[in-house]
Amino acid sequence: MLSNRFLITFSAFAVAASPVFAGIDDTINSITAPIASLIGDIVFFSIPVFGAQLPLVVLWLVAGAIFFTLYLGFVSIRGFKHAIELVRGDYSNPNDAGEVSHFQALATAVSGTVGIGNIGGVAVAVTVGGPGATFWMILAGFLGMSTKFVECTLGVKYRQENADGSVSGGPMYFMRDGLAAQGRERLGKFMGTFYAVGIFVGALGIGNMFQSNQAYVQLNTVADGALDGYGWLVGLILAGVVFAVIIGGIKSIAAVTEKIVPLMAVLYCTFAIVVILMNAAYIPAAIGNIFSGAFTPDGVAGGALGALIIGFQRAVFSNEAGIGSASIAHSAVRTNEPVTEGYVSLLEPFIDTIVICTITALVIGTTQVAAPDFAGDATGVAMTSAAFERQIGWFPYVLAIAALLFAFSTMISWSYYGLKGWTYLFGERTQTVYKVIFCVFVALGCMVQLGPILDISDALVFLICVPNILALYFLAPVVKREMNGYLDRIKSGKIKKYGT
Amino acid sequence: MENRYLVAVEGSEGSRRALTHAIERAKVSNAELLLVHVIDWSPYSFHTPEELSARHKRREEELARARDVVLAPSKKLVDDAGIKSSSEVRHGKGAETLAMMAKDHDVAQIILGRNGESGISSMLFGSTSSKLVQISSVPVLIVP
């Protein structure tokens, strides 16, 4: 029954996409590229600043992150230890055993954000913005911790418990209900709807096409170009697997992936550190380049400011702070203290950007000092792969598997986030429609060049940052109240500590 | 220390034998029994967002099933033998949870069957009973 449905739909894809020649990739590319440019131009409307073009939307994000960091008194530093204690279970009531734990919420959210961006996006940042982009990426990661704190606290606070016992939460809910509680009901409803549309469309970029594209690129790199022109085939296979999980309900694939991804992340970091140590002689120079590129007007594409812009852009893309997707994942936690999920979520940009992205940046940076031409024409994942290959010849194969798994788990997570936006608007009954659309875009992602995909993904993702950060500004006082109340309750002993 | 024995109930043949033995002991020493079923669960596991959102409901279902399918028949056996008893379901890791409950309820002894898990699993990961013997703060009786 299920397999019939699966086969029919899959065959439909195959027929629709079956090319007589491999030129299908180019055809699709020529259609999407101009659309990507147009969307990009609108969303990234820029103003000239000190000789560089500053997209207003990036300014919006940066200002927000700085504001929340200051408004919450550097909770990213002062709350870090508590975040670890929460994840460890020190404050978990044994009677709640069996409910979603803080660790599980964190692991799920991180699994969704750690994706190709950590491997390929960093390479893009360094290519476009020079080594200085790394510094701004790390800073963006740090500032983004506070943004995540706010949005994840709100996600739990304004979650909705459905009739069937499941939970729905996320920015559309805290916009609608949180702003209504402040007397801004119409604004809240409008923003909620806008965000919901934004996320189910945006999911098709960052959580879908970008991932499948980069997975294909890495597979192709490892196959030495044997897959050139076969993006459509790889795309179909990937789409098929995603289809099996999200529509076919074959949970075992997702279950296996969710368990392997953390292992791969650790493996990736371990090998990256090995390569960095192998390049140890070049570490000082690489770090020097990062700082000089960050501050002197000596880089590419607009100097230090260009590095800042691209650094921030790629950081947000990677750790999703300000996009609001993590608040959907965290909203599943049942707790009387919503702010605990805020604390836990501090760790996400830290792990994703400050740790993993920095490690990738150092691999690339040290390799660039050692052999400036190591990558040739390669960009994105292919560039990172070349950096690893220089020291560990077989690592690109491992990277290809890691990229595939990261991409896959991110796609599964984002299919859910996008679905939540869809069902917020259209109800639960039309779920399958969105899921099919999602799978189609997985296939499409492999048929387009990185450029237009990145443009579209970026544009859509930053578009939803706009209402999200606006809502966070409105609701920040609510979060501050929760945080202060919570800290008082801990100090007074009302909140029990169970662990060491 | 209360005159109470904690019996680990798994629904397996081994745990059935353990329960029978516990009933005999309780008759002799006029003790009461605390029947405990542990649903295997760890806070350190990895899931999709969809699974997380459905978790609360699944937890309720797991608890209901444990009470009705696993514990109820055992409780009936104990009631029929005329022994005072209570029952609890908990999520967690077997050995750690049993040890914790033994301490919380101040029991005199834990009684459980030898191997609830399959042979290979207990060979690789250690069985609940062997782990419990290491960490329990009260005497542990393992019924073969």
Contacts between the chains, C-beta under 8 A, distances in Angstrom:
chain1	res1	chain2	res2	distance
A	89	B	43	5.7
A	92	B	43	6.8
A	94	B	90	7.9
A	94	B	92	7.9
A	94	B	100	6.9
A	97	B	41	6.6
A	97	B	43	7.5
A	97	B	90	6.2
A	97	B	91	4.2
A	97	B	92	5.0
A	97	B	97	7.8
A	98	B	39	6.7
A	98	B	41	5.3
A	98	B	59	4.5
A	98	B	62	7.0
A	98	B	63	7.5
A	98	B	90	7.9
A	98	B	91	3.0
A	98	B	92	7.8
A	99	B	55	6.6
A	99	B	56	6.2
A	99	B	59	6.0
A	100	B	52	5.1
A	100	B	55	4.8
A	100	B	56	7.4
A	101	B	43	3.5
A	101	B	44	7.5
A	102	B	43	7.8
A	103	B	43	5.4
A	103	B	44	5.2
A	104	B	43	6.6
A	104	B	44	7.8
A	104	B	45	6.2
A	104	B	46	7.3
A	104	B	47	5.9
A	104	B	52	6.4
A	105	B	52	6.6
A	107	B	45	7.8
A	107	B	46	5.1
A	107	B	47	7.6
A	108	B	46	7.2
A	108	B	47	5.7
A	108	B	48	6.8
A	108	B	49	5.5
A	108	B	52	5.7
A	111	B	46	6.7
A	112	B	49	6.9
A	164	B	57	7.0
A	165	B	54	7.4
A	165	B	56	6.3
A	165	B	57	3.0
A	165	B	60	7.0
A	166	B	53	5.0
A	166	B	54	4.8
A	166	B	56	7.8
A	166	B	57	6.0
A	167	B	53	4.6
A	167	B	54	8.0
A	167	B	56	6.8
A	168	B	53	7.1
A	251	B	51	7.8
A	254	B	48	5.1
A	255	B	47	8.0
A	255	B	48	7.9
A	258	B	46	4.2
A	258	B	47	6.1
A	258	B	48	6.1
A	259	B	46	5.3
A	261	B	46	7.4
A	262	B	46	6.2
A	328	B	49	6.7
A	329	B	49	4.7
A	329	B	52	6.8
A	331	B	53	7.7
A	332	B	49	7.1
A	332	B	52	3.8
A	332	B	53	4.7
A	332	B	55	6.5
A	333	B	52	7.9
A	334	B	56	5.9
A	412	B	48	5.7
A	413	B	48	6.8
A	413	B	49	5.5
A	416	B	48	6.8
A	416	B	49	4.4
A	416	B	50	5.1
A	417	B	49	7.1
